[in-house]
Amino acid sequence: MSSKFKKGDIVLNRWAGHPSVGYFIYLGVSGKYIKGLELDHWTNRIKECEYYKHSLQELFHDGEPAFIVVGHTSAFDVMKNDLSAFIEESEAE
């Protein structure tokens, strides 16, 4: 399955009843699931989430996609830069 989503995309799940589970960061596909990260509203912590891969193709009541990209996070670039700094420091020693 080719996906229109890219790692780091912020996705709105229009089926979700509460905004805290309505948005997640797309991480990729694993088997028959898509993996993501969402913010748990009650604990204010990031937690993993997953949806069936076929859900990405579902349409909402209005005939539009149920899962839509609404933004993109730079978090992965920040993490790569942070790790790179430690790697470069280790190589310089």
N, C-alpha and C positions, 0 to 999 in steps of 0.2 A: 504494500500500500504506500503510495506516495502521499505525503502530508503537506498541506499548505502551511503548517505551523513550523516555526523554527525554535530551537532551544533558546529559552529566555523570553519568548512571547508571553505577554499577559493576556489570558483568555477569559472571556466572560461566558459562563455556563448559564444560558437563559432559563434552564429548567430549575435552577437552584432557588430555594425559597428565601434564603437570607443572604445578604451581600457578603458575609464572611466566608461563605462557601461558594459564592457565585463567581469569584475571581480566583484564578490560580496561575502559576508560572509553569509553562510547558517545559518538560525536561526531555521528552522523547518517548519512543515506543519500546515496550518490552513484552514480547509474545503477543497476546491478544489484548494487552492493556496499554493505555497511554499513562505516563507517569507525570506527576506535577508536584508543586509545592503550594500550599495555601496557608493563610493566616488564620489560626484558631482564635475566633473572636473572644471566647471566654477565658482562655489562658494567655492570650497575646503572644503565642509561640507559633513558629513556622512548623508545619507538619506535612508529611507526605500525603498525597492523594493519588487515586487512580480511577480511570474510567475505561469502559470497554472501548476498544479501538473503533468499532463500528459506530459508536455514539457520535464521533466527529462528523459523520455524514448525515446525522439526523436533522430534520427540519422542525422548527418550532411551529406553534399554531398558526402563525401568520405566513408560513411558507418560506421564511428566511432561515438560514442556518441557526441551530441551537447553540453552537459553540463559535464565537467570533473573537478574532484578535482585536484587542482594544489598545495595546501598547507593547512596549518591549523594555526589559530591564537591562541595565548595564552591570548587574551584580556579577555575572560570570567574568566579564572583562576585569572588574576590580579584583576578584579572587585570583585570576591568572597573574595579574600584575603583582599582587602581594606575594604569591608563591615564587614568581620569577625573581623578586628581590632577594628572597632567601637563597634560591639556587645560585644566583650570581655572587652573593656574598660567600657561599660555601666554596664556589669554584675559585674565588680570589684568594682564599686561605692557602 
